[in-house]
Amino acid sequence: MKRGFIICIVWEVLSITAFVLNLTANSSDRWWVNAKDGGEKTFVRAGLWQVCFNMYRHRFDYYGKIYHGCWWLFSPEIRLLRPWISNNWLRWVQTLSTLSLITSFFAVIAALIVARNRETFKSTKTVLTAAALHGLAGMLMFATVILFGVKGKRRDWMMNWQFNWFGWSFYLAIIACIFHLATAFFAGYQGMNKYLHDTFDYEKVNQEIDKRATLRDSALRNRTPPICAYVLRPIYRPSCLSDLRDVHVVITGGSSGIGKELAKQLLNKHQARVTILARNQKRLDECRQDLAPDNNERLLCLSVDISGAYSAVQKAIEQACQYHGNRPVSILINNAGVFFARAFDETTPEEFEQMIRINYLGAVYCTKACLPYMRQLGSGRIVLVSSQAGQLGVFGYTSYCATKFALKGFAESLQMELARDNIYVTVAYPPDTDTPGLAQENISKPIETQLINETSGMLSAEEVAQKIITSTQKGSFSCWFGINGFLLESLTSGAQPITSTLELIAQTLTIGLARMIIVGILNTFYGITKNKNLKKTK
């Protein structure tokens, strides 16, 4: 069975399911339900269009009418209650949900047209129309549940409103939103596949590829490029490096912290050959004593300033390859970095320059020195250890954030250049990590920065190192940590390469919600930094 046929069936089933869920959520009366304990027992439940009471008497109804049973919101029997029940925000919710349902209905009609003529279907317009309609229905339903979730907690027309819960209809609407967006993705995928298949002249494309000799593998040159290569152009699938035994790994800044833990795990768990580059000879000696007390030949520690002359870095890499039996560098982990946790006014130009040279140029120099060996080997991995401060600007990190943001731009451009060489780049974004460097940083860190950092958790160097090694083996472009890391990764993914379709789907479906959550977090951060009392306590 063809892959396109399967995808077509999948999104058609999702389309009908999304419409049924949307219809059920709109027509049901379980958006609010009475809590089991503590609630106002005269209220039973309510939906977007119905409300149910149990011997309820409204406090502003001077006729003393008792409401018992269920009514539509527009029923004349409850006209005195309508101003309190159906207020402005609920009307917006009703409008958005109705538009979502109508859009979903037309999307299902388009899906049924496609299903009826699946075998002989030629045009892509109906498929793309269905994708657009489902995307619109999903966004309308997303706006519905967000508005209802924020405003629905308070209903002043009822006593003890705080004891009433959201019912299953509300959560069904959330599921309907997810199904709509998933349908839009799969239908759009198939529609673009068909469109590109009808548009591109693949014979001409192959002739151009052969002419420029951009692809070295003759098998790839002679076959028709897969359609998905045009639809999901940034996607590449590196092979997993499951066995790292005797693989030559170079780690910069490996004499302490995350770098030292990386070297420890690579030596002990993976039996790799490790070269550590760092400036401080005393720390290197202590590191070697800790990691290889029996003079393990798999470990080499070299003292070199990676922010100095490029020739010194080049010489150190050459020396490392010779020490490990002329093994070329397979994996480079650019971990070296410094930071000054100070406000912009308090950071000197010399400190800015020092941080740029170590955090950014140091990674550039080491990468440039190792690339010839990776090309010689025919494969390689380059890891750039950034930070969550490389995704989000933070008070007191003006110099540090700038250098970490630079690493991402460097990585994206470098990956595009190296993809055809079977060399893959990974950018790691660890949060605060329990290392000696963090302890030193906290001594001079501004109080605002401390309060902001306290809102996120702290990981051990062991956890961070383990995740970095796993991501490096897979060839993932991004390595994030925890729920905060996932939210930041979704928001800052932009035009970065994608190594799995699941990752692309997750980012597409969560980016809107992630944006709203991050805005709330940013409001907290700005509330801290605007506090004038903190400035007085310095």
N, C-alpha and C positions, 0 to 999 in steps of 0.2 A: 504494500500500500504506500502511495507516495506521501512524502512528508507534508506537502502543501495540502493534500486532501485531509490528512489528520488534523492539521492546524485549523482548517476550515470547519470541521466538525466540532472541534473544541470550542472555538469562539461562538459558533451558533448555539451550542448547548449553554454556554455561559450567558449569551444574550437573552435567551428565554428565561433562564434562572434569575438573572438580574431583574428582568421585568416583573416576574412573579413576586420576588422579594420586595421590589419597589411598590407594587400594587398592594401587597399584604400590609406593608408598613403604613401606607397612606390611609388605608381603609379601616385598620384595626383601632381599637380604643384602649390600648395598653401602653400609651406613651408615659402616662403617670399612673402609679398604682399606690394604694394606701399601704403604709408600713404596717407590719404585724403588731408592733408594740409602740405605743406612745403617740400614734397618729390620731387625727380627727376621724372618728368612726362614721361620721355622716357622709364623708367623701369615700367613694368606692374606687373609681378610676376615671381617666379621661384620655382622649386621643386628640388628634388634630381637628376632628369634626364632630366628636361625640363627648358627652360627659354623663357620668352616672352618680346618683346620690342615694343615700339611705336615710330617709326621714330628716332631710336637711331644711333648715329655716335660715334664710339670709338675714344678716343683722340690719340691712338697710331696706328690707321689704316690710313696709308698714302694714300691709294687709295680712301678714302672718302666714303666708302660703307655705305649705310643706311640700318639698320636692322629693319624690321617691320613685326611682327608676332611671331610665336612660333616655336622653334626648339628643337630637342633632343640634349643633350650636345655633342654627338659624331657625329652630322651631319657635313658633309664637308663644308656646307655653313657658319658655324661659327668657322672654324678652327683657324682663327686669334684671336678669343676671348677666345678660350678654355684655354690657359695658365692662364688667369686671372679668369675665371669662375670656372674651376675645379682645385683647388689647392690641396695640400697634405691632409689637414685636411678634406676637402670635400670627397676625395677619401676614407678616413677611415670611414666616415659616411656612404657612399654608400656601402662599404664592410660590415660593421656591420649590416646595415638594410637589405641587401640582405641575409646575413647568417641567420638573424632572421626570414625573410620570408620563406626561405627554411626549416628551422627547424620547423616553425609553420605548414608548409604544411605537413610534415611527421607526426607531432603530430596529425593533423586532420585525416590523413589516419588511424592512430592507434585508434583514437576515433571512427571513422566510423566502424572499424572492431569490436570494443566492442559493438557498438550500434546494429549492424546486428545480433550479437549472444548474446544479453543481457540476455535472459532468461536461456540459457544453457551454458553460458560462465564459464569456469572452471579455466583457467590460470590467474595468476596475472601479468605475464610478460608484456603483452600488455598495461595494465592499468598503471603500473609503468613506462613503456617506454614513454607513452604519458605524464605522469606527469613530467618526467625528460626532455623531449623535450620542453614542455611548459615552464618549469623553465628556460631552456637554452635560449629559444626564448625571454622570458621576460627580462633576464639579458642582452642579446645582444641589445634589443630595449632600455633598460634603459641606456646602454652605448651610444647608438646612440643619444638619446635626450639630454643627459648631454653634450656630445661633441658638438653637434649642437647648444645647448643653450648657451654654453660658447663661441664658436668660431664664431657662425653665426651672431653676432652683428656687425661684421666689414667685409666689402667687398670693398676693395680698387679699384676694377675695375669700380666702379660706383660713380658718383657724389652724394653728400648728402646721403650717405648710412645710416647715423644715423636716417633718417626720415622714414626708411622702417621697417615694423613690421613683426613679425612672424605670419604666416597664420594658418588657421584651420587645415591644414595637420600636422603641428608640434604638436598641441594639441591632434589631433587624435592619433598620435604615442604614446603620453603619456598614453592615455586611453587604447590603445592596450597593452602596457606594463603592466598596472594594470590587465587587463583581463587575460593575459598570466599567471601572477603570481597567480591570484586567481584560475585559472584552475589547475595549478600545485598543489596548496594546496588541492583542493577537490579531484582530481584524486589520489594524493598521499595518502590522508586520506583513500579513498576506497581501494586502492591497498594494503596498509599496513593492513587494516582491514581483507581483504581476506587472505593475507599472514599469519597473526597471527592466523586466524581461522584454516588454514590448518596445521600450524606448531605446535601449542600448544595442549597438551593433557590435556583438561580441567578436566577430571575425576581425573587424577593424581594430578593436581594443587589443586583441592578441598580436596583430601585426605591429602595433605601436609598442607593445611590451617587448617583443623580439627586437625591434629596431633599437630601442634604448638600452636593452640588456640590463634591465633593472632587476629581473628575477634570474637567479643563477641556476635554479633547478629546471632542467629542460622539461620535466614532466609537468610542472606547473605552467610553463609557458605554452605548452601545446594543447592544454585542455581549456574548455570554456570556463571562465571565472564563475564561481558560484554566485548566485544572485544575492545571497545573504552578505557577501563581501561588500556589496554596495549599500545594502540597507543598514548594516551594523559595521561600518567601515573601521571604527577604532578597535573592534574586538580582535584579540589574538589569543591563542591558547598555548602557553608554554608547557612543555613537558615537565612533569614533577621530578625533582631531584630527590628521589627516595633514599639513595645511598650516598652519604658524604664521606665514606671512609677514604682516607688518603687524598681527599680533595683539598687543594691549597686555598686557604681563606686568609685574607688580610683584614685586620681590624685596626682602625685608627682610634686613638684615645682609649685604648684597651687596658690601661694600667689600673683603672678603678671603675666603680659604678656599673652601668649597663654594659660597657665594653668588656670589662673583666668577666662579668657573668656570661656574656656571649662566648668568650674564649673558653671558659670553664665547661660549658655545655657542649661546645663543638669538640673539645678534646676528649671529654669523658663519655658523653652519650653517643656521639657520632663518629668518633675516632678520626677526626679531620686533622689536617696539618695546618697550624695556625701561626701567623706572623702578626705580632702586636707592634704598632708604631705609636710612640708617645714621646714627649719632650723630656720629662723628668726621669733621669737615670735611676735615682734612688727608688722611686715608685716602681719602675720596671723591674728592678732587682727583687723588691718585695713581692711583686706580682708573680714573677717566675718562681720564687720560693713557695708561694701559696699554691700555684697551679701545677707546678712540676717539681716537687721536692726531690725526686730521684733523677733530675736532669733529663727529663723526657725530650727525646730528639724531635718530637712532633711540634715543639713550641720554640719559636724564635722571637726574642724581644729586641727591638732596635730603637735607639734614641735618635729621633729626627724631628725637626720643626717643620710640620707640613705647611705652615703659613709663610715660611721663608722662601728660599730659592727653589724653583721647580727642579733644577738639576739635582739637588739633594734628595728630593722625593724620588726622582727617577732612579738614582743610584741605590736608594734603600730598597726599592721594589726589585731591582736587578739582583741585589745581594740576597734578598729573601728567596727568589726563585732558585738561585744557585744552591743555597743552603738546603732546600727541600728537594734535592736531586733533580734540578732543572725542571721542576714541575711549574707550569705556567699558572698564573693566578686565575682561579675559577670564580671566586666570590670575593667581592670587595665590600666591606661594611664601613661606610663613612660615619663614624660615631663621634669623632672628636668635636668638642664644642665648649665655648665659655659663655658666661652670661653676667651682665651687671644689672641687678634689679634696682634701678633708680629711675626717677622721673626724668623726662627729657631735659629739663633745665639743669639737672644735676649731673647729667652724663657728659663727659668731656669729648671733644672731637677725636682725641687719641683713643678713647675707649670704643667709640664707634668704629674707627679704622681697624683696631685690633680684633673686634668681634667679626667684622666683615672678612678679614684675612683668614681667621681660623675657621669660623662657621661655614663660610661660603667658598672662599678661594681654596682653602685646604681640601675641601671635597672635590673641587674642580681639578686641582693638581694631581691628587691621588687617582682620580678617575682617568685622567689623561695618561698617566704613567702605566696604569694597568690594562687599558684597552688593547694595546698591541698583543699582549699575551692572551687575552680572551679571544681575539680574532684568530690568533694562531691555533688556539684550542678548538675553535668553531662554535663556542657557546660561552655563556657567562651570566653572572648575576651582579648587579650593582645596587647596593642598599644605601639610602640616604636617611639617616636618623634625624627627623625633624622634631616636631613637638606639636601639641594641641595649640600652642601659641603660634604655630605656623599656619593655623586655620582661623584664628580669632584674635583680634587685637586686644591686649590687656594692659591696664594701667601699670606703669613702671617697667614695661618691656618694649619700649619704643625701639631700642637698638636690637634687642634679641629677636623680637617678632619680625623685624625687617629682614634679617638674615635667614630666618626659617621660612618665611614666605618665599624668599628667592629660591630656595631649594626645590620647591614644587615646580616653578616655572622652568628651572634648569632640567628637572626630571622629565617633564612633559615633552620638551623639545628634544632632549637626548634620546628618549624612548622612540620617538618617531624616526630618528636617524639610525638607531641600532636594531630595529625590529627585523630587518632583513639579514642581520648578522647573527641571529639567534641569541642575542644578548638582551636581557630584560632587567628593567629598573623597578625597584620597590621603594616607596616612601613610607616611613614609619612615623606615626603621630602619637607617641606615648604621652600620658598625663604626668603629673608630678610623681616621681619615682623615689623611693626610699634609698638614697645614695649619699655618700659624703659630700658630693657637690651641692645637693639640695640643702643639707644642714648648713653649709657655708653660706649659701645664698640667703637663708632665712635671717642671718645676722644683720644684714643691711637692707632687707626687703622693706619697702614702704608698707605702712599699716593697711592701706587700701588694697594693695596687692595680696597681702596675707589674708584679708577677709574674703577677697574674691576667690583665692585658691582654696579656701576652706569649703567652698560650696561644691567642689569636686573631690572625688576620692583620691587615695594614694595607692599605687601598686608597688609591689616588691620588684627588685631588679630581676629576680628569677622569672616572674610572670612575664615581664616585658621581653626579656631575652628569648624565652620559649616561643612567644607569639611571633617575634621578628624572624626567628629561624624557620618556623612553619610557613610564614608568608613568603620567605625567600625561596624555600623549596618549591612552593607552588608557582612562583613567578607572579604573584599578585602585585598590581601596581600600588595599591594602598594597603597599609596595615594599621587598623584602628583598634581601639581598646574600649570596651564597655559601651553602655547606652549613650553616654555623652559623645564618645568617639564616633558612634554610628550616625548620630544626628549631625555632627559637624561634617562627617564624610559625605552625607547626602546633600547637605547645603553647599559644600565647596567642590563637589565633583565636577561641575562645569563641563569642560570639553576634555577631561582627562581620559586616558584609555580605559577600556573595560575588559576584564579577563574572564567574565562569566555572564551569561544571560540572566541568571538569577540575581546577580548583583545589580544589573541594569534595571530589572523589574522592581526590586526593592527600593532603589533610589527614586525611580519614577513615581511610585505610589506613595512614598513617604515625604517627598521634598516639601510639599505644601504644609503638612502637619509639623514637620521639623522646623520650618521657618517660623511658625507661630510659637512653638515652644522656645526657640532660641530668642525670639523677641522678648518673651517674658523673662528669660534669664538675663538678657541684656538690660532690661529695665531694673532688675535687681542690682546689677553691677553699677549702672549709672546712679542709682540711688545711694550706693556706697560712696562713690567718688564725689558726689555733690554734697555730701555731709560736711559742712564747714567745721563741725566739732572735731572731726578726725584730724583736720589740718592743725588745729590748736594743740592737739596732744602730741605732736611730733617733737 
